[in-house]
Amino acid sequence: MNPYQSLPPRSFWRSAVAEPDMLGIGDLWTPAFAIGQDDLILTAGSCFARHIGRALLEQGMNWRDAEPAPPGLTEAERQARHYGVFSFRTGNIYTAATLLQWLTWAYGNATPPDGIWSEDGRHFDAYRPAVEPDGYESAEALSAARQATLAAIRGAVAEASCLIFTLGLTEAWQDRADGTVHPVCPGTVRGTFDAERHVFHNYTFDEVYRDLSAAIALARTANPGLRVLLTVSPVPLTATATGGHALTATTYSKSVLRAVAGQLAQEHDHVDYFPSYELITGFPFKAVFFEPNLRAVTPEGVAFVMRQFFGALDRRPAEPRPSRRAGHFSGEDFWCEDAVLDYYNHG
C-alpha cells in the first residue's frame, strides 16, 4: 500500500483532467469556510472581480454595495461612474499594494495626498481616475467624494463576514514624491506622465506577500471575524512596461499572484483561494472562454466560473452546461483601466 492508492480521482491528471469532458471538469475547490446567504460579502479587486458581486446578487447572496448610486442617474450613468461594480467606489484595485493603500487611508494610518489632476477646469482623482469620467467641479468636491469612499470602506469592513479580493497585476507605477501607488500609469487614463516622478515597479513574491498580509491583518484588526477569499484574475496584461514580451510578463505576474494567494491560504484558517484563474486559463479549456482578443472573458466563461463557485458552496458538483465561443464583445475592457494601454500599441 502506498499513499497514492488511497487518493480520490480528482488527484490524478488522467481521471480529473484528461478523461472528462471539458465542461465536466469540476471539484477544483473545497471551501475552507462556509459562506451562507446571510453572510455579508464584500468584493474588490481587478476588473474581473466586477462579475462576482452581480453573480452573488443573482443567487440571493448578501452582497454589500456600500456606496449605492444617488437617485436620478440612468443605468449608463451608474455604470460609467462605477456605482454597483465593487463594494466601494475605489475603481479597479489591481495590486496588493493598492489594496493596502486604500485600507491604510481608511483607518487613518496614513493621510492620502492631494492626488488631484486638473484638466479644462475639471478635477480628477489620481487614485481612481476612471471612477468619475467627467471629473469633479472642485478640488473640495473630489476630496469629499474620496472621504465618502474611505468611510464606506470602514463601515462595510466592520460588518462583513467575507471579503472576496481578486488579484490582477504585479506591475504598477509609484510616485517618488509621496510613495503612493497609482492604479494605472499617469498620462494614460488621465494626468501627465513625469519620468522624474513616476517610476515603474514590478512587485516580487515577497513584496506582494508582505502587502497582502498587511492588508488582511489591517482589515481583521477592524473586524477580527472577517474571512478573506482570494482569487486571481484570468485577464492577461494589456501591455507590460518591463521591456519583455507581454506573454511572459503575464505569466510572471499571474504566477506570483497565484503563489502568494496559495501561501496565505495555507498559513491562515481565515484565508482561502478560489481557482477562477485556473478555470479560465487552464489548457484543458483551450481558451474557449476568451473573446477573440484572447483577453476579455466571455459571459459563458464567467458563468462557468460562478457555477463552480456556487456548486462548491452548496457541497454539490457544479452542473456542466453547453458552451459556445462567443462572437460578440463582452465589454470587459470597458471596466479595465489598463485596457487603454492598447491605444498606444503602434505595432
C-alpha positions in Angstrom: 0.0 0.0 0.0 1.4 3.4 -0.9 -0.1 6.9 -0.3 -1.3 7.3 -3.9 -3.6 4.2 -3.8 -6.0 5.9 -1.4 -6.3 9.2 -3.3 -9.6 10.3 -4.9 -10.0 10.5 -8.7 -9.5 14.3 -8.7 -5.9 13.8 -7.5 -4.9 12.2 -10.8 -4.5 14.1 -14.1 -6.0 11.3 -16.3 -9.2 10.9 -14.3 -9.5 14.6 -13.2 -8.5 16.4 -16.4 -7.7 14.2 -19.4 -10.7 11.9 -19.5 -13.7 14.2 -18.5 -15.4 16.4 -21.0 -14.0 19.9 -20.7 -17.2 21.3 -19.1 -17.4 18.3 -16.8 -14.1 19.1 -15.1 -15.0 20.1 -11.5 -14.3 19.6 -7.9 -11.4 22.1 -8.1 -12.3 23.8 -4.8 -13.3 22.7 -1.4 -14.2 25.8 0.6 -12.2 26.3 3.7 -15.1 28.1 5.4 -18.8 28.3 4.8 -20.4 31.3 3.1 -24.1 31.5 3.6 -26.9 33.6 2.2 -27.0 35.8 5.3 -23.2 36.4 5.4 -22.4 40.0 4.4 -19.9 39.7 1.5 -17.7 42.4 0.0 -15.9 42.3 -3.3 -13.0 44.3 -4.6 -10.1 43.9 -7.0 -9.3 43.9 -10.7 -11.8 44.2 -13.5 -12.7 40.5 -13.5 -14.0 40.9 -9.9 -16.9 43.1 -11.2 -18.6 39.8 -12.2 -18.7 38.4 -8.7 -20.9 40.9 -7.0 -23.5 40.7 -9.7 -23.5 36.9 -9.6 -23.8 36.9 -5.8 -26.9 39.1 -6.0 -28.4 36.9 -8.7 -28.0 33.9 -6.3 -29.7 35.7 -3.5 -26.5 36.2 -1.5 -25.9 39.2 0.8 -23.5 41.2 -1.3 -23.0 44.7 0.1 -22.9 47.8 -2.1 -21.5 50.2 0.4 -21.8 53.2 -1.9 -25.1 53.0 -3.7 -25.8 55.4 -6.6 -27.7 58.6 -5.9 -31.2 58.8 -7.2 -31.8 60.2 -10.7 -28.9 58.5 -12.5 -29.6 56.3 -15.6 -28.2 52.8 -15.7 -25.5 54.0 -18.2 -24.5 56.9 -15.8 -24.3 54.5 -12.9 -22.0 52.2 -14.8 -19.8 55.0 -16.1 -19.3 56.2 -12.6 -18.6 52.7 -11.2 -21.6 52.5 -8.9 -22.5 48.9 -8.0 -19.4 47.5 -9.6 -17.5 46.7 -6.4 -18.5 47.2 -2.8 -16.7 50.5 -2.8 -16.1 53.2 -5.4 -12.3 52.7 -5.4 -12.3 51.7 -9.0 -10.2 48.7 -10.0 -7.7 47.6 -7.4 -5.1 45.7 -9.4 -2.3 45.2 -6.9 -2.0 44.2 -3.2 -0.1 47.4 -2.6 -3.1 49.4 -3.8 -5.5 47.5 -1.5 -3.2 48.1 1.4 -3.0 51.8 0.4 -6.8 52.2 0.5 -7.1 50.4 3.8 -4.3 52.4 5.3 -6.1 55.6 4.3 -9.4 54.4 5.5 -8.2 53.6 9.0 -6.1 56.7 9.4 -2.7 55.0 9.4 -1.7 57.5 6.7 -3.2 60.6 5.1 -4.0 60.5 1.4 -2.0 63.1 -0.6 -4.0 65.6 -2.6 -3.7 63.5 -5.8 -5.7 65.9 -7.9 -5.2 66.3 -11.6 -6.9 69.3 -13.2 -7.9 69.4 -16.9 -10.0 72.0 -18.6 -11.5 73.3 -15.3 -12.4 69.8 -14.1 -10.7 67.8 -11.3 -9.8 64.1 -11.4 -8.8 61.7 -8.6 -5.3 60.4 -9.4 -6.0 57.3 -7.4 -9.3 56.4 -9.2 -9.1 58.4 -12.5 -11.9 56.5 -14.2 -14.5 56.5 -11.4 -15.8 60.0 -12.3 -15.2 60.2 -16.0 -16.3 63.9 -16.3 -14.3 64.9 -13.2 -15.4 67.0 -10.2 -16.3 70.7 -10.3 -13.9 71.5 -7.5 -11.0 70.0 -5.5 -13.2 70.1 -2.4 -15.9 68.0 -4.1 -13.2 65.5 -5.1 -11.8 65.3 -1.6 -15.3 64.9 -0.2 -16.1 62.0 -2.6 -12.8 60.3 -1.6 -13.6 60.7 2.1 -17.1 59.1 1.4 -15.4 56.1 -0.1 -13.0 55.8 2.9 -15.9 56.0 5.2 -17.8 53.3 3.2 -14.7 51.0 3.5 -14.6 51.4 7.3 -18.3 50.8 7.7 -18.6 47.8 5.5 -15.4 46.0 6.6 -16.6 46.4 10.2 -19.8 44.4 9.4 -18.6 42.0 6.8 -18.3 38.2 7.1 -16.2 37.8 4.0 -14.1 39.9 1.6 -13.6 38.4 -1.9 -10.5 40.1 -3.4 -9.3 39.5 -6.9 -5.6 40.0 -7.5 -4.8 41.3 -11.0 -1.3 42.6 -11.6 2.2 42.8 -10.2 3.2 45.8 -12.4 2.4 49.3 -11.1 3.6 52.9 -11.2 4.7 54.5 -8.0 5.1 58.2 -7.2 8.5 59.2 -6.0 7.2 62.4 -4.4 4.9 60.8 -1.9 5.4 57.0 -2.2 1.9 56.3 -3.3 0.9 53.7 -5.9 -1.2 54.7 -9.0 -3.9 52.3 -10.3 -2.6 52.9 -13.9 0.3 54.8 -15.4 -0.3 58.6 -15.2 -0.8 60.1 -18.6 -2.8 57.1 -19.9 -6.3 57.4 -18.5 -5.8 60.9 -17.0 -3.0 63.1 -15.8 0.5 63.8 -17.1 3.4 61.4 -17.0 6.6 62.7 -15.4 9.6 60.5 -15.9 11.3 62.1 -12.9 8.4 61.5 -10.6 6.6 58.3 -11.8 8.6 55.1 -11.6 7.7 51.7 -12.8 7.8 48.8 -10.3 7.2 45.1 -10.8 6.4 43.5 -7.5 8.1 40.4 -6.4 6.6 37.4 -4.5 8.0 38.8 -1.2 6.6 42.2 -1.8 3.1 41.0 -2.8 3.1 38.6 0.2 4.1 41.5 2.5 1.5 43.9 1.2 -1.4 41.4 1.1 -0.6 40.1 4.5 -0.6 43.6 5.9 -3.8 44.5 4.2 -5.6 41.4 5.6 -4.2 42.0 9.0 -5.4 45.6 9.0 -8.9 44.7 7.9 -9.0 42.0 10.6 -7.9 44.4 13.2 -11.1 46.3 12.5 -13.1 43.1 12.2 -11.5 40.1 13.8 -14.1 37.8 12.4 -13.5 38.8 8.8 -12.6 36.0 6.4 -10.9 36.6 3.1 -11.4 34.7 -0.2 -8.6 35.3 -2.7 -8.9 34.9 -6.4 -6.5 35.7 -9.3 -7.9 37.4 -12.4 -7.5 35.3 -15.6 -7.4 38.5 -17.7 -3.9 38.9 -19.2 -1.8 42.1 -19.2 -2.8 44.6 -21.9 0.8 45.8 -22.0 3.9 45.3 -20.0 6.4 48.1 -19.1 9.2 45.5 -18.3 10.6 45.6 -21.8 9.8 41.9 -22.1 7.2 40.0 -24.1 3.6 40.5 -23.0 3.1 36.7 -22.7 6.0 36.1 -20.4 5.2 39.2 -18.4 1.7 37.9 -17.9 3.0 34.5 -16.9 5.3 36.1 -14.3 2.5 38.3 -12.9 -0.1 35.6 -12.6 2.3 33.1 -11.2 3.4 35.4 -8.4 -0.1 36.3 -7.5 -1.3 32.7 -7.6 1.7 31.6 -5.4 1.0 34.3 -2.8 -2.7 33.5 -2.7 -1.9 29.9 -2.1 0.7 30.6 0.5 -1.6 32.8 2.5 -4.4 30.2 2.2 -2.1 27.5 3.6 -1.0 29.7 6.5 -4.3 31.1 7.7 -7.6 29.5 8.5 -9.4 32.7 7.7 -7.9 32.9 4.2 -9.0 30.7 1.2 -8.3 30.6 -2.5 -10.9 30.1 -5.3 -9.4 29.0 -8.6 -11.1 31.3 -11.1 -7.8 31.7 -12.8 -7.3 28.0 -13.5 -11.0 27.6 -14.6 -10.5 30.1 -17.4 -6.8 29.8 -18.4 -6.2 26.1 -17.8 -5.1 24.5 -21.1 -7.8 21.8 -20.8 -10.3 24.7 -21.6 -8.4 25.6 -24.8 -9.0 29.3 -24.5 -12.7 28.8 -25.3 -13.7 31.2 -22.5 -11.8 34.1 -24.1 -13.1 36.6 -26.6 -11.3 36.7 -30.0 -8.8 39.3 -28.5 -7.7 36.5 -26.1 -8.1 38.9 -23.2 -11.7 39.5 -22.3 -13.6 36.7 -20.7 -16.8 35.7 -22.4 -20.1 35.6 -20.5 -20.1 31.8 -20.8 -16.7 31.8 -19.1 -17.9 33.9 -16.2 -21.0 31.7 -15.8 -18.8 28.5 -15.8 -16.6 30.0 -13.0 -19.6 31.0 -10.9 -21.3 27.6 -11.3 -18.2 26.1 -9.9 -18.2 28.6 -7.1 -21.8 28.1 -6.0 -21.7 24.4 -6.6 -18.8 24.0 -4.2 -20.6 26.2 -1.6 -23.6 24.0 -1.9 -21.4 20.9 -1.5 -22.6 19.5 -4.8 -20.9 19.3 -8.2 -21.5 22.2 -10.5 -23.7 21.1 -13.4 -22.0 21.4 -16.7 -23.9 23.3 -19.3 -23.4 23.7 -23.1 -21.0 26.5 -24.0 -20.1 28.2 -27.2 -17.4 30.5 -28.5 -19.0 34.0 -28.2 -18.8 36.1 -31.3 -19.5 39.4 -29.6 -17.5 41.7 -27.4 -18.5 41.4 -23.7 -17.4 44.9 -22.7 -14.8 43.6 -20.3 -12.3 46.2 -21.4 -14.7 49.0 -20.6 -14.0 48.2 -16.9 -10.3 47.7 -17.2 -8.3 51.0 -17.0 -5.2 49.2 -18.2 -7.0 48.3 -21.4 -6.4 51.9 -22.5 -2.8 50.9 -22.9 -3.7 49.1 -26.1 -4.3 52.6 -27.6 -0.6 53.2 -27.5 0.2 50.0 -29.5 1.8 51.1 -32.7 2.8 47.6 -33.8 
